[in-house]
C-alpha cells in the first residue's frame, strides 16, 4: 500500500471522484459540489492557510487501485488542551488494515509538525461544513454535511479514536401539530401592541443583515465558543445566501423597531444539487435553475434560532414559531424541517432545539486520538 500526494490534475480528479465510486450503490449518498471541496484546498479562498498546513493524499493498493483518501492539516487557531491536528475528507473501503494504514500515515504526518493528537473527521475550515462522522441517521445528508457508510464507526474506534463530542441534528414534520403551550405563548404575546413578527424580504437585505447581527451577538455569541459578528460580516453572509433565500421561511420579531428574535431557514440545497453529480459549471447552473423551478423542494434547513436575553422565557419563541409556521404552511411546499447540528457539549442550545418540538434526526461524532496512549482522555467540556 502506498500514499500519493494530491498535486496533479489527475490526482485531484481522483480525490473528488473516489467517494462516488465507493457509494455508487448507496441511494442516500449525495455528491458534494467539486467547487465546495476544492475551495477548502485553495489558499486564495481558505484564509486558514495563513495559520497552518494542509495536504491531501490518495492511498493505493498493490494493484494500483485507489482504496482511500484523506486530508491532513494543522491549524494554529484550533486551540486545544494539547497541540491537535486534524484529518478530514476521509474515505476508505471496508477494510481495517487499509484504514489503519491511512490513520498511521496521518499520525506520522502530524507528529512531524509537533502535534500530540488528531481529531477527525473535521474540516480545514469552520465547523458549519464537512465536520463529524455520521453514526446514526443514515439518510440523505444536508448541504455541506458529511456522509459516510455505517462501517466507518468501527474503522475509527477499532484504531483507538474516542468520541470527543457528539453532534445532534433535530427535525420535525412541518405539518405536525404545534404544542398547546406554543399557541398559548402566541396568544399572550399577540396582545402586546409593541410586538410584531416580520418575514425576511430580499429587497431590504442589508437591514435584515444588521438585525441578524444584533440578535446573534446578544443571543448566541456569549455562549461557549461563539464569536461576535459585525454588521459587515452579516451583510456578506446574507449576500452569499441571497440566491437561495426563500422569503417565506425566515422570520424576525421586533419590539417596536428593535429586533429581539430571529429564525433563519433556507431550502436544503442538496435536494437540488443531488442531480448535478458534483459539477457546477455553466451547463449545470442552467440545469440547476430548471430543476429549482420545476422540482419543488420539500425540505428546509434551520440555520439559526435566537431570542435576546431580556426576552427569553417570555413566550417570544412560541410567538415567532407559530407566526412563521402558519405562513409557510400556507405559502410553500416544504414538508420537513431539520436543523444543522448542535454539539452535545452545549445543553442550552439543545434545550432550545427540543423546545421547538423536534426529535433527533441524525447523530455525527467528532473523534479524537491521543498520540500518547497513556494520557487520560477527556471529552469536550460543557459550555
Backbone torsions as a table, in degrees:
resi	resn	phi	psi	omega
1	UNK	NA	144.2	-177.6
2	UNK	-142.7	154.8	176.9
3	UNK	-104.4	137.2	178.9
4	UNK	-124.0	121.3	179.1
5	UNK	-67.2	136.0	178.7
6	UNK	-79.8	109.3	-178.1
7	UNK	-139.1	-36.9	-178.6
8	UNK	-86.1	164.3	177.1
9	UNK	-62.2	-35.9	179.4
10	UNK	-64.6	-42.5	-179.8
11	UNK	-71.1	-33.3	174.7
12	UNK	-61.9	-44.8	180.0
13	UNK	-63.4	-40.3	178.4
14	UNK	-65.6	-38.7	178.0
15	UNK	-61.2	-41.8	-179.1
16	UNK	-73.6	-36.3	-173.7
17	UNK	-83.8	-23.2	-172.3
18	UNK	-54.8	-46.6	-179.8
19	UNK	-58.8	-36.6	179.3
20	UNK	-63.4	-36.3	176.9
21	UNK	-68.9	-40.2	-177.6
22	UNK	-67.1	-35.9	-174.3
23	UNK	-109.3	24.9	-174.4
24	UNK	-63.3	-21.4	179.2
25	UNK	-102.0	4.3	-177.3
26	UNK	-97.8	110.1	-175.4
27	UNK	-70.2	-15.7	-179.8
28	UNK	-87.5	-15.6	-177.0
29	UNK	-69.4	130.5	172.1
30	UNK	-122.1	119.9	-176.6
31	UNK	-69.6	127.3	175.2
32	UNK	-63.5	157.0	175.9
33	UNK	-66.1	133.8	178.6
34	UNK	-54.9	-39.6	-175.8
35	UNK	-69.2	-28.0	175.6
36	UNK	-68.6	-40.4	177.5
37	UNK	-67.6	-47.4	-175.8
38	UNK	-65.0	-28.5	179.4
39	UNK	-65.2	-27.0	177.2
40	UNK	-65.3	-33.8	-173.5
41	UNK	-103.1	18.1	178.5
42	UNK	-108.9	108.7	-178.9
43	UNK	-57.8	-23.2	179.0
44	UNK	-75.2	-23.5	-177.9
45	UNK	-106.0	-26.8	-177.2
46	UNK	-105.7	105.6	-175.4
47	UNK	-66.1	-16.2	-176.9
48	UNK	-71.1	-12.2	174.1
49	UNK	-62.8	-18.4	176.2
50	UNK	-73.1	-17.2	-173.6
51	UNK	-119.7	7.5	-178.7
52	UNK	-173.2	-173.5	179.4
53	UNK	-120.4	150.1	178.8
54	UNK	-149.4	131.6	173.8
55	UNK	-138.7	154.3	177.7
56	UNK	-128.4	153.8	-171.0
57	UNK	-140.7	149.3	167.7
58	UNK	-105.0	152.1	179.8
59	UNK	-125.5	128.7	-175.4
60	UNK	-122.1	147.1	177.5
61	UNK	-86.6	-173.7	-176.4
62	UNK	-69.0	-14.0	176.1
63	UNK	-95.5	10.3	179.6
64	UNK	65.0	28.1	175.5
65	UNK	-96.9	136.9	178.5
66	UNK	-71.9	126.1	-179.3
67	UNK	-119.4	-2.7	179.9
68	UNK	-175.1	171.1	176.5
69	UNK	-153.2	160.9	175.6
70	UNK	-165.5	153.6	167.5
71	UNK	-113.6	137.9	-178.5
72	UNK	-124.6	138.0	-173.4
73	UNK	-156.6	155.7	169.4
74	UNK	-117.0	152.3	-177.5
75	UNK	-151.2	110.1	-177.2
76	UNK	-64.7	-18.9	177.2
77	UNK	-80.9	-11.9	179.1
78	UNK	-88.1	81.0	-172.4
79	UNK	-87.1	121.3	179.7
80	UNK	-130.3	178.8	-177.0
81	UNK	-67.5	-19.6	171.3
82	UNK	-138.3	157.1	177.4
83	UNK	-55.8	119.2	-171.9
84	UNK	-127.8	124.9	175.1
85	UNK	-96.2	-176.7	-177.3
86	UNK	-135.9	155.2	167.7
87	UNK	-126.1	143.0	-179.8
88	UNK	-149.6	173.4	-179.1
89	UNK	51.8	38.3	177.8
90	UNK	-79.0	127.7	170.7
91	UNK	-142.4	144.9	-175.0
92	UNK	-159.7	150.1	173.1
93	UNK	-65.2	166.3	-178.2
94	UNK	-79.7	74.8	-178.8
95	UNK	-150.9	117.2	-174.5
96	UNK	-64.0	-38.8	-178.6
97	UNK	-64.7	-36.2	177.1
98	UNK	-67.2	-43.5	177.8
99	UNK	-63.1	-42.3	179.5
100	UNK	-60.8	-39.0	178.1
101	UNK	-61.1	-43.9	179.2
102	UNK	-65.1	-44.3	179.8
103	UNK	-64.9	-41.6	178.3
104	UNK	-63.3	-42.1	178.1
105	UNK	-60.9	-45.1	-179.5
106	UNK	-64.3	-42.8	178.6
107	UNK	-59.8	-46.0	-179.4
108	UNK	-62.6	-41.2	179.9
109	UNK	-60.8	-42.8	-178.3
110	UNK	-73.5	-39.0	179.0
111	UNK	-61.7	-37.4	178.1
112	UNK	-63.4	-18.9	-179.5
113	UNK	-107.3	19.0	171.9
114	UNK	85.3	10.0	-179.6
115	UNK	-82.0	152.5	-179.7
116	UNK	-118.9	-1.0	178.7
117	UNK	-160.7	162.9	173.4
118	UNK	-135.5	137.3	175.6
119	UNK	-106.3	147.6	178.1
120	UNK	-176.2	166.3	-12.4
121	UNK	-78.1	124.5	178.2
122	UNK	-125.5	179.0	-174.9
123	UNK	-110.7	147.5	171.0
124	UNK	-81.4	66.6	-174.4
125	UNK	175.4	-157.7	-178.0
126	UNK	-77.1	163.6	-175.7
127	UNK	-75.5	-7.5	-175.6
128	UNK	-78.9	-5.0	179.2
129	UNK	-138.7	141.8	169.9
130	UNK	51.5	50.0	-175.6
131	UNK	-128.2	123.6	173.8
132	UNK	100.9	160.1	179.0
133	UNK	-105.9	126.7	179.0
134	UNK	-69.1	123.7	-179.7
135	UNK	-122.4	-18.4	175.5
136	UNK	-146.1	146.1	178.2
137	UNK	84.5	59.4	-176.7
138	UNK	-81.8	81.4	179.6
139	UNK	-130.3	177.5	-179.4
140	UNK	-54.7	129.1	-178.4
141	UNK	-72.4	151.1	170.4
142	UNK	-70.0	160.5	178.1
143	UNK	-57.4	130.4	178.6
144	UNK	81.1	6.6	-177.4
145	UNK	-104.9	141.5	177.0
146	UNK	-66.1	148.4	172.1
147	UNK	-136.1	141.2	178.9
148	UNK	-154.2	165.7	178.7
149	UNK	-74.7	155.7	-179.4
150	UNK	-59.3	-29.3	-176.0
151	UNK	-69.4	-13.9	179.9
152	UNK	-60.2	-34.7	-179.8
153	UNK	-57.2	-44.3	179.0
154	UNK	-68.0	-37.5	178.5
155	UNK	-59.2	-44.1	179.5
156	UNK	-69.2	-49.3	-173.3
157	UNK	-72.8	-33.7	176.5
158	UNK	-65.5	-30.4	177.8
159	UNK	-72.4	-29.4	-179.5
160	UNK	126.2	0.6	174.7
161	UNK	-63.5	144.5	175.0
162	UNK	-123.6	152.6	-177.7
163	UNK	-69.5	117.9	175.5
164	UNK	-82.4	-44.4	168.8
165	UNK	-158.7	155.5	175.3
166	UNK	-98.2	151.9	-178.6
167	UNK	-120.5	117.8	-174.3
168	UNK	-107.4	133.4	172.2
169	UNK	-106.5	140.7	-178.8
170	UNK	-121.1	146.7	179.6
171	UNK	-156.2	174.1	176.9
172	UNK	-161.4	161.5	171.9
173	UNK	-80.3	132.1	-172.7
174	UNK	-63.1	-30.9	-176.3
175	UNK	-95.2	6.6	172.6
176	UNK	-65.5	155.9	-179.4
177	UNK	-63.3	148.8	178.2
178	UNK	-97.4	139.7	-176.4
179	UNK	-58.7	146.9	-179.8
180	UNK	-58.9	-36.3	-178.3
181	UNK	-65.6	-29.9	175.6
182	UNK	-66.9	-42.6	178.9
183	UNK	-64.8	-37.6	177.3
184	UNK	-64.9	-42.0	177.5
185	UNK	-59.8	-45.5	-178.5
186	UNK	-60.6	-44.8	-178.8
187	UNK	-64.3	-40.2	-178.8
188	UNK	-68.0	-48.1	-177.4
189	UNK	-67.5	-32.8	-178.2
190	UNK	-61.8	-21.7	179.6
191	UNK	-77.2	-9.3	179.1
192	UNK	-88.8	111.2	-175.9
193	UNK	-67.9	-14.0	-179.5
194	UNK	-83.1	-11.5	-175.3
195	UNK	-103.4	133.0	176.0
196	UNK	-146.4	148.7	175.6
197	UNK	-105.2	145.6	-176.6
198	UNK	-147.3	133.0	177.8
199	UNK	-81.5	152.2	179.4
200	UNK	-65.3	139.7	176.8
201	UNK	-126.1	129.9	-175.5
202	UNK	-62.1	-30.2	-178.1
203	UNK	-66.3	-15.6	177.7
204	UNK	-123.6	43.5	-170.8
205	UNK	-60.7	-41.0	-178.1
206	UNK	-65.2	-36.4	177.8
207	UNK	-62.5	-46.3	-178.4
208	UNK	-70.6	-30.9	175.2
209	UNK	-62.6	-42.7	178.3
210	UNK	-64.6	-41.8	178.6
211	UNK	-65.3	-38.6	177.7
212	UNK	-60.2	-48.9	-178.9
213	UNK	-60.3	-40.3	-178.8
214	UNK	-63.6	-47.4	-179.9
215	UNK	-69.1	-42.7	-178.6
216	UNK	-58.4	-47.7	-176.7
217	UNK	-66.0	-30.7	179.1
218	UNK	-81.3	-41.0	-171.6
219	UNK	-89.2	-33.3	-169.6
220	UNK	-118.0	-40.0	-168.3
221	UNK	-61.7	-24.6	180.0
222	UNK	-80.8	-6.9	-178.4
223	UNK	-89.8	121.8	170.6
224	UNK	56.6	-118.1	-173.5
225	UNK	-98.8	20.6	-179.1
226	UNK	-65.3	154.8	-179.7
227	UNK	-123.3	145.3	174.8
228	UNK	-65.6	143.2	179.5
229	UNK	-116.5	126.9	177.1
230	UNK	-79.6	161.1	177.6
231	UNK	-61.2	-37.5	179.1
232	UNK	-63.4	-41.9	177.9
233	UNK	-63.8	-39.6	178.5
234	UNK	-64.7	-40.6	178.3
235	UNK	-63.5	-38.6	178.1
236	UNK	-65.1	-41.8	177.9
237	UNK	-62.2	-46.2	-178.3
238	UNK	-66.5	-34.3	177.3
239	UNK	-64.0	-38.7	177.7
240	UNK	-65.4	-38.4	-178.0
241	UNK	-79.0	-16.4	-171.1
242	UNK	-49.4	-44.7	-177.2
243	UNK	-62.5	-20.4	-175.8
244	UNK	-116.3	5.0	179.6
245	UNK	-67.3	131.8	170.7
246	UNK	-106.8	117.9	-172.8
247	UNK	-67.3	-9.4	-176.4
248	UNK	-92.7	-10.5	-168.3
249	UNK	-119.3	0.8	173.6
250	UNK	-114.6	131.6	-169.7
251	UNK	-132.0	148.0	175.2
252	UNK	-126.9	151.1	173.7
253	UNK	-121.1	138.5	-177.0
254	UNK	-124.2	142.9	164.9
255	UNK	-101.6	106.5	-166.6
256	UNK	56.8	-112.5	179.6
257	UNK	-107.0	2.4	-177.2
258	UNK	-90.3	124.2	177.8
259	UNK	-70.1	129.7	-178.8
260	UNK	-123.8	-8.9	179.1
261	UNK	-160.4	153.9	175.9
262	UNK	-151.3	151.3	-179.4
263	UNK	-138.6	98.3	-174.7
264	UNK	-97.9	123.7	178.6
265	UNK	-135.1	152.3	174.0
266	UNK	-138.5	161.2	172.4
267	UNK	-63.3	149.0	174.3
268	UNK	-73.5	108.7	-175.1
269	UNK	-62.4	-27.2	-179.9
270	UNK	-63.4	-20.6	177.1
271	UNK	-69.2	-16.7	173.1
272	UNK	-105.7	-41.8	-175.3
273	UNK	-66.6	-21.3	-177.3
274	UNK	-64.3	-13.2	178.1
275	UNK	-90.4	-2.2	-171.5
276	UNK	-102.3	-8.7	178.8
277	UNK	54.0	40.3	173.8
278	UNK	83.9	-11.6	-176.5
279	UNK	-93.5	148.7	176.8
280	UNK	-147.9	47.8	174.7
281	UNK	-81.3	-166.6	-175.7
282	UNK	-59.0	-49.5	-177.3
283	UNK	-66.5	-37.0	178.4
284	UNK	-66.6	-34.6	178.7
285	UNK	-67.1	-38.6	176.5
286	UNK	-65.2	-43.6	179.0
287	UNK	-64.5	-38.1	177.9
288	UNK	-59.4	-44.0	179.5
289	UNK	-63.6	-36.4	177.4
290	UNK	-67.2	-46.2	-179.8
291	UNK	-62.7	-42.2	-179.5
292	UNK	-60.0	-35.7	-178.2
293	UNK	-79.8	-37.4	-171.3
294	UNK	-93.4	-27.8	-177.5
295	UNK	-107.9	116.8	-179.8
296	UNK	-69.8	133.2	177.5
297	UNK	-85.4	122.5	-175.8
298	UNK	-96.3	0.1	-173.0
299	UNK	-128.9	131.6	174.8
300	UNK	-117.5	152.6	-174.1
301	UNK	-118.1	130.4	176.3
302	UNK	-82.9	121.7	179.1
303	UNK	-92.7	-54.4	-177.1
304	UNK	-146.3	139.9	173.1
305	UNK	-133.2	126.8	-177.7
306	UNK	-155.9	147.2	175.3
307	UNK	-129.3	133.8	-179.3
308	UNK	-62.4	148.7	-172.3
309	UNK	-52.4	-41.4	-174.8
310	UNK	-69.1	-13.7	178.6
311	UNK	-111.6	5.0	177.1
312	UNK	-72.5	149.0	-178.8
313	UNK	61.4	27.4	177.5
314	UNK	-124.4	14.6	174.1
315	UNK	91.8	0.5	-178.3
316	UNK	-65.0	-35.7	-179.6
317	UNK	-63.0	-47.2	178.4
318	UNK	-63.0	-39.3	178.6
319	UNK	-61.2	-48.0	-177.4
320	UNK	-67.5	-41.7	-179.3
321	UNK	-61.4	-44.7	-177.0
322	UNK	-73.5	-37.0	175.8
323	UNK	-59.6	-48.3	-179.5
324	UNK	-66.5	-45.5	-176.5
325	UNK	-62.1	-45.1	178.3
326	UNK	-55.7	-41.4	-175.4
327	UNK	-72.3	-51.3	-174.0
328	UNK	-78.0	-16.6	168.9
329	UNK	-63.6	-36.5	-175.2
330	UNK	-83.5	-29.6	-168.2
331	UNK	-111.7	-6.6	-177.3
332	UNK	-130.9	171.6	178.7
333	UNK	-99.8	6.1	-177.1
334	UNK	-64.9	138.4	179.9
335	UNK	-122.2	-22.7	-174.4
336	UNK	-128.1	141.7	-179.6
337	UNK	-127.0	130.4	177.6
338	UNK	-140.2	137.9	-179.0
339	UNK	-94.5	148.8	170.1
340	UNK	-61.6	161.6	-169.0
341	UNK	-68.2	152.1	174.7
342	UNK	-124.1	132.3	179.9
343	UNK	-69.9	143.2	179.6
344	UNK	-71.3	-4.5	174.9
345	UNK	-81.0	-1.7	-175.5
346	UNK	-122.9	75.9	-176.0
347	UNK	-62.7	-26.4	179.1
348	UNK	-64.4	-44.2	-179.8
349	UNK	-69.9	-35.9	177.8
350	UNK	-63.9	-39.5	178.9
351	UNK	-62.9	-39.0	177.0
352	UNK	-63.1	-44.0	178.9
353	UNK	-60.8	-44.1	-179.4
354	UNK	-65.9	-30.2	179.7
355	UNK	-66.6	-17.5	178.0
356	UNK	-84.1	10.2	-179.6
357	UNK	62.1	43.1	177.9
358	UNK	-100.8	166.2	170.7
359	UNK	-125.8	160.1	179.9
360	UNK	-69.1	123.5	-177.9
361	UNK	-99.1	-28.8	177.2
362	UNK	-161.8	159.4	177.8
363	UNK	-133.3	132.9	172.4
364	UNK	-115.9	161.3	179.1
365	UNK	-131.0	137.9	169.4
366	UNK	-98.2	119.3	-175.9
367	UNK	-99.7	154.1	175.6
368	UNK	-132.2	141.0	175.1
369	UNK	-126.0	116.9	177.8
370	UNK	-85.9	129.4	-178.5
371	UNK	-67.8	-36.3	173.9
372	UNK	-83.3	103.6	-173.2
373	UNK	-73.6	-7.9	176.7
374	UNK	-91.4	-8.3	-177.9
375	UNK	-76.9	142.7	-179.8
376	UNK	-71.1	130.4	178.7
377	UNK	-84.5	135.5	177.5
378	UNK	-128.0	134.8	176.8
379	UNK	-76.4	166.2	176.2
380	UNK	-58.5	129.6	-179.8
381	UNK	-72.4	153.6	178.5
382	UNK	-71.2	152.4	177.6
383	UNK	-119.6	NA	NA
